[in-house]
Amino acid sequence: MFLEMLGVLATFIGLFSFMPVMNHIRKTKKAEDFPFMALFFALVSNLIWIYYGHIKGTKATIFMGLCYVFVYGFILSVKINNP
């Protein structure tokens, strides 16, 4: 249980570090600083983490993967919709 909570805490700290970036992207509607390939690999990586978490039965890993898929998906959608 402690390790699961530690994983969730690490996820929140990591997501908190993205808040200024996401806020800037939301306000400016620009994400040109993020290369498509980096976003693609980040999304694929986190989808694999979700699968791994599902296989291992670790909820924190699944939660982390889903949160980061949301973050990278948001950045990618802004990049695609506002070139």
Backbone as JSON, one array per atom type, in Angstrom:
{
  "sequence": "MFLEMLGVLATFIGLFSFMPVMNHIRKTKKAEDFPFMALFFALVSNLIWIYYGHIKGTKATIFMGLCYVFVYGFILSVKINNP",
  "N": [[0.83, -1.19, 0.0], [1.96, 1.23, 0.78], [3.86, 1.66, -1.24], [2.2, 2.0, -3.46], [0.93, 4.41, -2.79], [3.17, 6.05, -2.74], [3.81, 5.98, -5.43], [1.56, 7.3, -6.5], [1.91, 9.81, -5.32], [4.34, 10.57, -6.53], [3.42, 10.77, -9.16], [1.61, 12.95, -8.98], [3.4, 15.0, -8.27], [5.02, 15.03, -10.55], [3.05, 15.72, -12.47], [2.34, 18.21, -11.5], [4.6, 19.65, -12.15], [4.2, 20.02, -14.83], [2.15, 21.84, -15.01], [2.63, 24.73, -15.35], [3.5, 24.7, -18.03], [1.3, 23.55, -19.39], [-0.62, 25.49, -18.8], [0.44, 27.72, -20.1], [0.36, 26.79, -22.77], [-2.4, 26.47, -23.01], [-3.26, 29.14, -22.79], [-1.89, 30.49, -24.89], [-2.4, 28.91, -27.07], [-0.49, 27.57, -28.51], [1.93, 25.17, -29.34], [4.4, 24.8, -30.41], [6.96, 24.29, -29.53], [7.2, 21.67, -28.88], [8.26, 18.77, -30.3], [6.7, 16.66, -32.76], [7.48, 13.93, -32.84], [8.57, 13.5, -30.29], [6.32, 13.86, -28.68], [4.73, 11.79, -29.7], [6.27, 9.49, -29.01], [6.26, 9.79, -26.23], [3.54, 9.46, -25.68], [3.14, 6.79, -26.6], [4.93, 5.46, -24.89], [3.7, 5.89, -22.39], [1.28, 4.59, -22.79], [2.21, 2.0, -22.92], [3.14, 1.79, -20.26], [0.66, 1.88, -18.96], [-0.44, -0.54, -19.84], [1.45, -2.31, -18.74], [1.05, -1.76, -16.02], [-1.54, -2.72, -15.81], [-1.15, -5.47, -16.29], [0.55, -6.12, -14.14], [-1.04, -5.36, -12.08], [-0.9, -2.95, -10.72], [-2.22, -0.16, -9.49], [-1.32, 2.46, -9.2], [0.57, 2.75, -11.24], [-1.02, 2.5, -13.51], [-2.7, 4.72, -13.12], [-0.79, 6.8, -13.24], [0.08, 6.49, -15.89], [-2.3, 7.05, -17.3], [-2.74, 9.72, -16.54], [-0.51, 11.04, -17.64], [-0.91, 10.42, -20.34], [-3.14, 11.99, -20.79], [-1.99, 14.58, -20.4], [0.04, 14.68, -22.44], [-1.59, 14.15, -24.61], [-3.25, 16.39, -24.6], [-1.37, 18.43, -25.2], [-0.56, 17.54, -27.73], [-3.01, 17.7, -29.13], [-3.46, 20.48, -29.15], [-1.24, 21.26, -30.62], [-1.79, 20.04, -33.1], [-4.27, 21.18, -33.82], [-3.77, 23.91, -33.86], [-1.66, 24.97, -35.74]],
  "CA": [[0.0, 0.0, 0.0], [2.85, 2.39, 0.85], [4.46, 1.88, -2.56], [1.15, 2.55, -4.33], [0.77, 5.82, -2.42], [4.38, 6.72, -3.2], [3.64, 6.13, -6.88], [0.57, 8.36, -6.74], [2.56, 11.07, -4.95], [5.29, 10.88, -7.6], [2.63, 11.19, -10.31], [1.12, 14.31, -8.74], [4.54, 15.92, -8.34], [5.36, 15.13, -11.97], [2.0, 16.48, -13.15], [2.44, 19.6, -11.03], [5.68, 20.29, -12.9], [3.68, 20.33, -16.16], [1.07, 22.83, -14.94], [2.96, 25.99, -16.04], [3.56, 24.44, -19.47], [-0.07, 23.37, -19.88], [-1.3, 26.78, -18.7], [0.98, 28.54, -21.19], [-0.19, 26.27, -24.02], [-3.83, 26.78, -23.02], [-3.44, 30.58, -23.02], [-1.37, 30.93, -26.19], [-2.87, 27.98, -28.11], [0.68, 27.23, -29.31], [2.76, 24.11, -28.78], [5.43, 24.55, -31.41], [8.22, 23.88, -28.89], [7.16, 20.22, -28.68], [8.3, 18.03, -31.57], [5.71, 15.59, -32.91], [8.05, 12.63, -32.49], [8.7, 13.42, -28.83], [4.96, 13.64, -28.15], [4.32, 10.45, -30.1], [6.96, 8.5, -28.18], [5.78, 9.94, -24.86], [2.22, 8.81, -25.62], [3.32, 5.34, -26.71], [5.56, 5.02, -23.66], [2.72, 5.85, -21.3], [0.33, 3.51, -23.08], [2.88, 0.77, -22.49], [3.09, 1.78, -18.8], [-0.7, 1.51, -18.57], [-0.55, -1.98, -20.08], [2.29, -2.94, -17.73], [0.34, -1.63, -14.74], [-2.68, -3.63, -15.86], [-0.62, -6.83, -16.16], [1.09, -6.28, -12.79], [-2.08, -5.03, -11.11], [-0.51, -1.78, -9.92], [-3.12, 0.95, -9.8], [-0.56, 3.71, -9.31], [1.19, 2.78, -12.57], [-2.11, 2.77, -14.45], [-3.1, 6.11, -12.88], [0.27, 7.64, -13.77], [0.03, 6.41, -17.35], [-3.48, 7.78, -17.78], [-2.54, 11.16, -16.33], [0.43, 11.55, -18.63], [-1.55, 10.35, -21.65], [-3.97, 13.2, -20.86], [-1.11, 15.74, -20.57], [0.64, 14.66, -23.78], [-2.69, 14.24, -25.56], [-3.65, 17.81, -24.64], [-0.35, 19.16, -25.94], [-0.64, 17.11, -29.13], [-4.23, 18.23, -29.75], [-3.23, 21.9, -29.4], [-0.27, 21.33, -31.71], [-2.45, 19.66, -34.35], [-5.37, 22.1, -34.13], [-3.3, 25.29, -33.97], [-0.29, 24.87, -36.26]],
  "C": [[0.87, 1.26, 0.0], [3.45, 2.7, -0.52], [3.45, 2.43, -3.56], [0.98, 4.05, -4.06], [1.99, 6.64, -2.85], [4.32, 6.95, -4.7], [2.66, 7.23, -7.23], [1.17, 9.73, -6.42], [3.55, 11.5, -6.04], [4.56, 11.36, -8.85], [2.15, 12.62, -10.14], [2.24, 15.33, -8.8], [4.96, 16.12, -9.79], [4.34, 15.95, -12.75], [2.05, 17.94, -12.77], [3.53, 20.34, -11.8], [5.23, 20.67, -14.31], [2.63, 21.45, -16.15], [1.44, 24.16, -15.6], [3.0, 25.82, -17.56], [2.16, 24.33, -20.05], [-0.84, 24.69, -19.84], [-0.84, 27.7, -19.83], [0.4, 28.09, -22.54], [-1.68, 26.59, -24.12], [-4.06, 28.25, -23.36], [-3.03, 31.0, -24.43], [-1.88, 30.1, -27.36], [-1.73, 27.6, -29.05], [1.5, 26.18, -28.57], [3.89, 23.77, -29.73], [6.76, 24.09, -30.81], [8.3, 22.37, -28.67], [7.19, 19.5, -30.02], [7.27, 16.89, -31.59], [6.26, 14.24, -32.45], [8.19, 12.46, -30.98], [7.33, 13.16, -28.2], [4.47, 12.24, -28.48], [4.95, 9.4, -29.2], [6.53, 8.59, -26.72], [4.41, 9.27, -24.69], [2.34, 7.29, -25.68], [3.93, 4.78, -25.43], [4.55, 4.9, -22.52], [1.62, 4.85, -21.54], [0.91, 2.16, -22.68], [2.9, 0.67, -20.97], [1.71, 1.39, -18.29], [-0.89, 0.0, -18.73], [0.25, -2.76, -19.02], [1.6, -2.9, -16.36], [-0.86, -2.56, -14.67], [-2.23, -5.08, -15.63], [-0.16, -7.09, -14.72], [0.06, -5.99, -11.7], [-1.71, -3.87, -10.2], [-1.32, -0.56, -10.35], [-2.37, 2.26, -9.97], [0.08, 3.84, -10.69], [0.14, 3.1, -13.63], [-2.54, 4.23, -14.34], [-2.08, 7.07, -13.48], [0.22, 7.65, -15.29], [-1.14, 7.19, -17.92], [-3.32, 9.28, -17.64], [-1.6, 11.73, -17.39], [-0.09, 11.41, -20.05], [-2.44, 11.58, -21.83], [-3.1, 14.42, -21.14], [-0.56, 15.79, -22.0], [-0.43, 14.73, -24.86], [-3.18, 15.67, -25.71], [-2.65, 18.61, -25.47], [-0.41, 18.82, -27.42], [-1.88, 17.69, -29.81], [-4.09, 19.72, -30.04], [-2.28, 22.06, -30.59], [-0.93, 21.02, -33.06], [-3.49, 20.71, -34.77], [-4.97, 23.55, -34.29], [-1.84, 25.3, -34.47], [0.45, 26.21, -36.28]]
}
